[in-house]
Amino acid sequence: MKEYRSGLYECRMLHQRLRPRRYGFRHRIFMFCLDLDELDALAERLALFGRNRFNVYSFHDRDHLSYEGAGVKHNIQTWLRRRGVAALEDDRIQLLTLPRVMGYVFNPVSFYFCFRRDGEPVCAVAEVGNTFREMKRFLVPLRAGSRDGKFRVEAPKAFYVSPFSGLDVKFEFQLSAPGEHLRIRVDDHDEEGCSLRSALWGRRVELTDRRLAWFAFKYPLMTLRVIVLIHWHALFLWLKKVPFYRKAARPERQLGVMNPHKTLLESPP
């Protein structure tokens, strides 16, 4: 039987706001870790998973944007080449993401992990989304001297993610390549230091129909639950009188946005 590199991660998610009001939460989720060369084979092998078609769980290339209608691997390769990363056509790319669940998807962040064919890590990419269906990608290089898949970068956010977070902050991504365990950290930094900590950690489990069926009961309508929880926690932040930033207030500071919302398209030059 063929061995697949794709799998699932059962995770705990931590979100801890430090300033100007302390507020935090933890939730359990699971994520797909998909080898982009295996998408069609997985759709044929698994009854509960489909590619670009409806299923209990499905992966649609257009959910991660595409250039000229091409698939997701061509999409990320094109994006990397435009940023000076050597061609990865014959190499491996794994995507850690939420799937569509009964046709609905929302991804706060997805991660691409890029490797040479021999397994040597090259770089990672964080694909951050917001509730306006916009996306922004951040290149996360290999840490200096790392050969075991540790990636890190600090980058200006310049992207509207939450009405309770300003635009003039930096993201700090600290990522480890997926293995038996998953470890990811994303922090916000302003002029006073770290203002928001986010972490994701978990363990790998096999991607099978049996596991997907069990997760359908254990994590029902997971992607819908994610978007509901985002608004639920936003209500608590509003009640705590955390400063609120409107998306239309500073369109000039929202840079490199893919699939821009009308608030950017209609803003004056």
C-alpha positions in Angstrom: 0.0 0.0 0.0 1.3 3.5 -0.9 2.4 5.6 2.0 1.2 9.2 1.9 3.0 12.2 3.3 -0.3 14.0 4.0 -1.9 13.7 7.4 -3.9 15.4 10.1 -2.9 17.4 13.2 -5.1 17.4 16.3 -4.2 20.7 17.9 -4.6 23.1 20.8 -4.8 26.8 19.9 -3.8 29.6 22.3 -4.6 33.3 21.8 -3.4 35.6 24.6 -3.8 39.4 24.4 -1.5 41.3 26.7 -2.3 44.9 26.1 -4.2 47.2 26.4 -6.5 44.7 28.2 -5.5 41.2 29.1 -7.7 38.6 27.4 -7.1 35.0 26.3 -8.6 31.7 25.3 -7.8 28.2 24.2 -9.6 25.9 21.8 -9.1 22.5 20.3 -9.2 22.1 16.5 -7.7 19.9 13.8 -6.0 20.8 10.6 -5.1 19.1 7.3 -1.4 18.9 6.4 -1.5 18.2 2.6 1.3 17.3 0.3 0.3 19.4 -2.8 1.4 16.5 -5.1 -1.1 14.1 -3.4 -4.3 16.1 -3.7 -5.9 14.2 -6.5 -4.7 10.8 -5.1 -6.2 11.6 -1.7 -9.5 12.6 -3.4 -9.6 9.2 -5.1 -8.7 7.2 -2.1 -10.9 8.9 0.6 -14.6 8.8 0.4 -15.0 11.9 2.7 -12.5 14.1 1.0 -12.8 15.9 -2.4 -10.8 18.3 -4.5 -12.6 21.2 -6.1 -16.0 19.5 -5.5 -18.4 19.2 -2.6 -17.8 16.6 0.1 -17.8 16.4 3.9 -14.3 17.7 3.7 -12.9 19.3 0.6 -10.0 21.3 -0.7 -10.6 24.0 -3.3 -7.6 25.5 -5.1 -9.4 28.9 -5.4 -9.6 29.2 -1.6 -5.9 29.9 -1.7 -6.1 32.1 -4.8 -4.6 31.2 -8.2 -2.8 32.8 -11.1 -4.6 32.3 -14.4 -6.7 29.5 -13.1 -3.8 27.3 -12.2 -3.7 24.9 -9.2 -2.5 25.8 -5.7 1.1 24.4 -6.2 1.6 26.5 -9.3 0.2 29.4 -7.4 2.6 29.3 -4.5 5.6 28.5 -6.9 4.8 31.6 -8.9 4.5 33.7 -5.7 7.9 32.4 -4.5 9.7 33.0 -7.8 8.5 36.6 -7.8 10.2 36.9 -4.4 13.5 35.4 -5.6 13.1 31.9 -4.2 14.6 29.3 -6.6 12.1 27.2 -8.6 10.5 24.4 -6.7 8.8 22.5 -9.5 10.3 19.1 -8.6 10.3 19.7 -4.8 7.8 19.1 -2.1 5.3 21.6 -0.6 3.1 20.8 2.3 0.1 23.0 3.2 -1.2 23.2 6.8 -4.7 24.5 6.5 -8.4 24.1 7.3 -10.5 22.4 4.7 -14.0 23.2 3.6 -16.4 21.5 5.9 -19.7 20.8 4.2 -18.8 23.4 1.7 -17.9 26.2 4.2 -14.3 27.5 4.7 -12.7 30.2 6.8 -8.9 30.1 7.3 -7.4 32.6 9.8 -4.0 31.4 8.6 -2.5 28.6 6.5 1.2 27.6 6.3 3.1 26.3 3.3 6.3 24.4 4.1 8.7 24.0 1.2 11.4 21.3 0.9 13.9 20.1 -1.7 13.1 16.6 -3.1 15.7 15.2 -0.6 13.8 16.7 2.3 16.1 19.7 2.9 14.0 22.6 4.1 13.9 25.8 2.0 11.4 28.2 3.4 7.8 28.6 4.7 5.0 30.9 3.8 2.2 32.2 6.1 -1.0 33.0 4.3 -3.1 35.2 6.7 -6.8 35.7 6.0 -9.4 38.0 7.5 -13.2 38.1 7.7 -13.4 40.3 4.6 -12.0 37.4 2.5 -8.8 39.1 1.9 -5.4 37.4 2.2 -1.8 38.4 2.6 1.3 36.2 2.4 4.5 36.5 4.4 7.7 34.7 3.4 9.3 33.0 6.4 12.9 32.0 5.7 14.9 29.2 7.3 16.5 30.3 10.5 20.2 30.9 10.2 22.1 27.7 10.7 18.9 25.6 10.9 18.8 22.3 9.1 15.9 20.7 10.9 13.1 22.9 9.6 13.0 25.9 11.9 11.7 29.1 10.3 11.5 32.6 11.6 10.8 36.2 10.5 9.6 39.6 11.8 7.6 41.5 9.2 5.4 44.6 9.2 1.8 43.5 9.3 0.3 46.3 7.2 -2.9 44.1 6.9 -6.3 44.4 8.6 -6.8 41.2 10.6 -8.8 42.3 13.6 -10.7 45.5 14.5 -8.8 45.3 17.8 -5.3 45.3 16.4 -3.6 48.2 14.8 -1.8 48.2 11.4 1.5 49.6 12.6 2.7 46.4 14.3 5.0 43.6 13.3 4.2 39.9 13.0 6.8 37.5 14.4 6.4 34.0 12.9 8.2 31.1 14.5 7.5 27.9 12.7 8.7 24.3 12.9 8.3 22.0 9.9 5.5 19.4 10.5 6.6 16.1 11.9 5.2 13.9 14.6 4.3 17.1 16.5 3.4 20.6 15.3 4.7 23.8 16.9 3.8 27.2 15.6 3.9 30.6 17.2 2.7 34.0 15.8 3.2 37.1 17.9 2.3 40.8 17.4 4.9 43.4 18.4 4.4 47.1 18.8 6.7 49.8 20.0 6.3 48.6 23.6 7.0 44.9 22.8 4.8 41.8 22.5 1.1 42.7 22.6 -0.5 39.5 21.4 0.7 35.9 21.5 -0.8 33.1 19.4 0.3 29.5 19.4 -0.7 26.2 17.8 0.6 22.9 18.9 -0.5 19.3 18.3 0.2 15.8 17.3 0.0 14.1 13.9 -2.6 11.4 13.2 -3.2 9.4 10.0 -5.5 10.8 7.3 -8.1 8.1 6.8 -11.9 8.0 6.3 -12.3 6.5 9.7 -10.5 9.4 11.3 -12.4 12.0 9.2 -15.7 10.4 10.2 -14.8 10.5 13.9 -13.6 14.2 13.6 -16.9 15.1 12.0 -18.6 14.2 15.3 -15.7 15.4 17.6 -15.4 18.8 15.8 -18.8 19.3 14.2 -18.9 22.0 11.5 -15.4 23.2 12.5 -14.9 26.0 10.1 -18.3 27.5 10.9 -17.4 27.2 14.6 -14.1 29.1 14.0 -15.9 32.1 12.5 -18.5 32.1 15.2 -15.8 32.0 17.9 -14.0 34.9 16.3 -17.1 37.1 16.6 -17.9 35.8 20.1 -14.5 36.8 21.4 -14.7 40.1 19.6 -17.8 40.8 21.6 -15.9 40.3 24.8 -13.1 42.6 23.6 -15.7 45.3 22.8 -17.2 44.9 26.2 -13.7 45.4 27.7 -13.5 48.6 25.8 -10.4 47.6 23.8 -9.7 50.3 21.2 -11.5 49.6 17.9 -10.0 50.3 14.5 -12.2 50.5 11.4 -11.0 48.9 8.2 -11.8 51.9 6.0 -9.9 54.3 8.3 -6.4 53.7 6.9 -6.5 52.0 3.5 -3.0 53.4 2.6 -1.5 51.2 5.4 -3.0 48.0 4.0 -0.3 46.8 1.6 0.2 43.7 -0.5 -3.4 42.5 0.0 -4.7 39.8 -2.3 -8.4 39.7 -3.2 -8.8 43.3 -1.8 -12.2 44.3 -0.3 -14.1 47.2 -1.8 -12.9 49.4 1.1 -9.5 49.3 -0.6 -10.6 49.3 -4.2 -12.8 52.4 -3.6 -10.2 54.3 -1.5 -8.7 57.5 -3.2 -5.2 57.1 -4.6 
